[in-house]
Amino acid sequence: MNQQKKSTENTQSPTHTEHNNDHQTHIKLDYLDQLDHSVLLDSDDYKIIKDNISHYLCPHEFEVDQYIPVQTILNGFEFGNSALLDLRYNAPVSICIENMQYYLFRITLEGQCSVESNQQEIRQVPGLMSISSPFSQNKITTDGKCRNIILKISRQDLEQKLQLLIGRTVHEPLIFDAGSGCSSDAIQVFIQTLNYLCQSYYTLQNWQYLTDSFNDYLIKLILLNLPHNFSQALNSAHQQLLPSYIKKAQKYIDSNLDQALSLQEISDKVGVAVRTLQLGFKQYLNQSPVAYIKDKRLEKIHFELENSQGNISVTDILMKHGINSLGHFSAQYKKRYGCVPSQTLKNQHNLFA
């Protein structure tokens, strides 16, 4: 293999950020492993590796830290202007990226890597996330076992959605926290969404008609859940748009998910007519109050199934939340999470077995 060495010295030493292991996220691969069926690159030739990574990911330079074969594997697929990629160099390498037009959201599955950006260095282990932005030089150094799942989103798509959500033109660049500000909950939601994206790509017959919807959903998820320099303004704008009765209804529903809730009861609590409540939810949340309640119950039950310990059963958890029709609920649950509730519970028990 023809290996080339590139010089990438920094004039200043970066600040080191050690991720606390308490914030590491247990990664449930589920459908992410199916990316192995979409091979984009499998080569040990330096030029082929560099050209293909530049094409599918972004223009870059890379050097091999040791004179050993670099059997690089890149799997994944593109959707809209975005791409979901699984990258393994299988050797210690250093990658330098600058002047790209994409944001790269990187989750480590195996091994370790460090990400340097704006004089900050993030040491990344399995379950942690880092973000590379277009406005700064990025250097990624991997060990020989590093495997990263990378979501590539275009700068233009993110900026357009941000301006739409925030209600004004944005003149400053959108800059995400490079990594230390990403909570374990946000990372878990992100991983679940990527699993669902893979499931849809490999199982839905009409996938090509859904790519724009998935791209839009992912961008909104990223902007609302991952910390960046517009997070406070975005949250304020979102809250200002919601009428007080919608906020009160959300709070009441979220606090009483284990109770049988009726529209009349909720309307009485927030002081509006049932019809006003229905129209308000549709206008501001793009779903009915009933759909909102179902979604929140699904999320809460899914969380409890994933964090259950001991001999608790699926029926116990469902009954606790007022779910009496196991078959109907299981169908809804599988549609959203890709498996039935009992499988989620079984996976959790196996984790602690």
Beta strands, then each sheet from edge to edge (+ up, - down):
strand 1: 15-18
strand 2: 39-43
strand 3: 61-64
strand 4: 72-79
strand 5: 82-88
strand 6: 93-97
strand 7: 102-110
strand 8: 113-117
strand 9: 120-124
strand 10: 129-132
strand 11: 138-142
strand 12: 147-154
sheet 1: 1+ 9+ 8- 11+ 6- 3+
sheet 2: 2+ 4- 5+ 12- 7+ 10-
end
